[in-house]
Amino acid sequence: GFARGGIVPQSLDVRFSENVAALLSVNSLQLDNLTTGLTVPTSSIAVEYIVATNTARFTFPGYANGILPDGNYGGTILQGLPDSFGNALQSEAVFDFFFLNGDANHDRSVNLDDFTALAANFGAAGTFSQGDFDYSGNVDLDDFTVLASKFGTTLPASLPRQGRALSAAAVGNRFSN
């Protein structure tokens, strides 16, 4: 993993069929918060490339604790990104996802099911789906505070955008793990 100082950052993983590391940058991704209508500034994004799996791992150091705000998101890998042979991505790759902090089971609602996940793992190492809502690597009182502040919150679904959609496996949604 890419743990830094014991903290496992929130990330968006995008897998490619070929190595695109040489020319990949934060400018290769356009990320829009569809809930607010705002584009995530590239200055708030970082990217690392995992050559072994041809995976771009985008993180969000420009946000508090590196965590995106709650919302529906639309991502686009921009057309033209070349592989190591100079072959350019022929069209944009479009994908949608959502993030709701405290939503351990990824059902768009923070409720008793999420509390149960947190309670079952309280005091132990864990992932987001186990109640680690601050991405510290541990399920603790800070995570309970996040859950309590979001309890009863529901995130309405947004309509999918047009374009070439990637599968959830291709996107590697780390927001729900």
Secondary structure, 3 states (H helix, E strand, C coil): CCCECCECCCEEEEECCCCCHHHCCHHHEEEEECCCCEECCHHHCEEEEEHHHCEEEEECCCCHHHCCCCEEEEEEECCCCECCCCCECCCCEEEEEEECCCCCCCCCECCHHHHHHHHHHCCCECCHHHCCCCCCCECCHHHHHHHHHHCCCECCCCCCCCCEECCHHHHCEHHHC
